[in-house]
Amino acid sequence: MAEFINELNSKKASLAIEIARTPSVKLKEMLDRIYAGEQPSKQPEIQCYAYPNCPFSTNLNCQSCYLAIPRAAALQSISDEISLKIGKLINETNFPNLLRDMSVLTSLMDRLTEAKTDLGKEFVEGYIDLEQLKFDYNIVIERMERHTQYYLEEK
């Protein structure tokens, strides 16, 4: 058992070292692809960090691979970021910051729409409460409209 745990920890450490050695531009591109759900693997519900250079080409699936990134993890990350941005937008009073954060939120919502299209609404709803998100997003939109109107009246 100890040997198994050591091997697993060694693989995780190897991945961490590989990520740390990846040039920042290439790493950002890869993370963008993962975030967008565009990093393929042998299975549709998983993305692969090493694609297209799979070190386990004879394996039939990716579920137990330490290089596998489940799409659900990307969805959870998007959900967390959306919640963070909505919270910031609800509490922000500086108009330029509102515009900046709204731009980021819009981009995240686009990713969510892509996920619903690619994976299906039911799959996405397993990770994100879409009704609550719609409610929160509408609050943000109303707030943005009020701030925009106020900002334009001040100018």
C-alpha positions in Angstrom: 0.0 0.0 0.0 2.8 2.4 0.9 4.5 1.7 -2.5 1.2 2.5 -4.3 0.8 5.8 -2.4 4.4 6.7 -3.1 4.0 6.1 -6.8 0.8 8.1 -6.9 2.5 11.0 -5.1 5.5 10.8 -7.4 3.2 11.1 -10.4 1.4 14.1 -8.9 4.8 15.7 -8.2 6.0 15.0 -11.7 2.9 16.7 -13.1 3.4 19.7 -10.8 7.1 20.0 -11.9 6.0 19.7 -15.6 3.4 22.5 -15.0 6.0 24.7 -13.3 8.4 24.2 -16.1 5.9 25.1 -18.8 6.4 28.5 -20.3 3.8 30.9 -19.0 2.4 31.7 -22.4 1.9 28.1 -23.3 0.5 27.3 -19.9 -2.0 30.1 -20.2 -3.1 28.8 -23.7 -3.5 25.3 -22.2 -5.5 26.6 -19.2 -7.7 28.6 -21.6 -8.4 25.4 -23.6 -9.1 23.4 -20.4 -11.4 26.2 -19.1 -13.2 26.2 -22.4 -13.5 22.4 -22.5 -11.3 22.2 -25.6 -8.4 20.0 -24.4 -9.3 16.5 -25.7 -8.8 13.1 -24.3 -9.9 9.5 -25.1 -13.2 10.2 -23.3 -15.6 13.1 -23.8 -16.2 13.8 -20.1 -12.4 14.2 -19.4 -9.7 16.5 -20.7 -6.0 15.6 -20.9 -3.2 17.7 -19.7 -0.7 15.9 -22.0 -2.8 15.8 -25.2 -1.8 15.0 -27.9 1.2 13.2 -26.4 -0.5 10.7 -24.2 2.2 8.8 -22.2 -0.3 5.9 -21.8 -1.4 5.4 -25.4 -2.4 1.8 -24.7 -4.9 2.7 -22.0 -8.5 2.5 -23.1 -9.7 5.2 -20.8 -8.5 8.2 -18.9 -10.5 8.0 -15.7 -7.6 6.8 -13.5 -4.9 8.8 -15.2 -3.1 11.5 -13.1 -3.1 13.7 -16.2 -6.9 13.6 -16.5 -9.0 16.7 -15.8 -12.7 15.9 -15.5 -14.9 18.4 -17.3 -16.8 18.7 -14.0 -13.8 20.2 -12.5 -13.7 22.9 -15.2 -17.5 23.5 -14.6 -16.9 23.9 -10.9 -14.1 26.3 -11.6 -16.4 28.4 -13.9 -19.2 28.3 -11.3 -16.9 29.5 -8.6 -15.5 32.3 -10.7 -19.0 33.4 -11.8 -20.1 33.5 -8.1 -17.1 35.5 -7.2 -17.7 38.0 -10.0 -21.4 38.4 -9.2 -20.5 39.1 -5.6 -18.0 41.7 -6.7 -20.4 43.3 -9.1 -23.1 43.5 -6.5 -20.8 45.3 -4.0 -18.7 47.4 -6.4 -19.3 51.2 -6.5 -16.5 52.2 -8.9 -18.0 52.4 -12.5 -14.8 51.5 -14.4 -14.4 48.4 -12.1 -18.0 47.5 -12.7 -17.4 47.6 -16.5 -14.2 45.5 -16.1 -15.9 42.9 -13.9 -19.0 42.8 -16.1 -16.7 42.0 -19.1 -15.2 39.1 -17.3 -18.6 37.9 -16.1 -19.9 38.0 -19.7 -17.0 35.9 -20.9 -17.6 33.4 -18.1 -21.3 33.2 -19.1 -20.3 32.6 -22.7 -18.2 29.6 -21.4 -21.2 28.4 -19.5 -23.4 28.6 -22.6 -20.8 26.6 -24.5 -20.8 24.0 -21.8 -24.6 23.8 -22.0 -24.4 23.3 -25.8 -21.6 20.8 -25.7 -22.6 18.8 -22.6 -26.3 19.4 -22.2 -28.3 21.5 -19.8 -28.9 18.6 -17.4 -25.2 17.8 -17.1 -24.4 21.5 -16.3 -27.3 21.7 -13.8 -25.6 18.9 -11.9 -22.8 21.3 -11.0 -24.4 24.8 -11.3 -27.8 26.0 -10.1 -28.9 27.7 -13.3 -32.1 29.1 -11.9 -30.2 30.8 -9.0 -27.5 32.0 -11.5 -30.2 33.5 -13.7 -31.7 35.3 -10.7 -28.3 36.6 -9.5 -27.3 37.6 -13.1 -30.5 39.6 -13.5 -29.7 41.5 -10.3 -26.3 42.4 -11.7 -27.9 43.5 -15.0 -30.3 45.8 -13.2 -27.5 47.2 -11.0 -25.4 47.8 -14.1 -28.2 49.6 -15.8 -28.7 51.9 -12.8 -25.0 52.7 -12.5 -24.7 53.3 -16.2 -27.7 55.7 -16.1 -26.2 57.5 -13.1 -22.8 57.6 -14.7 -24.1 59.1 -17.9 -26.2 61.7 -16.0 -23.1 62.8 -14.1 -21.1 63.4 -17.3 
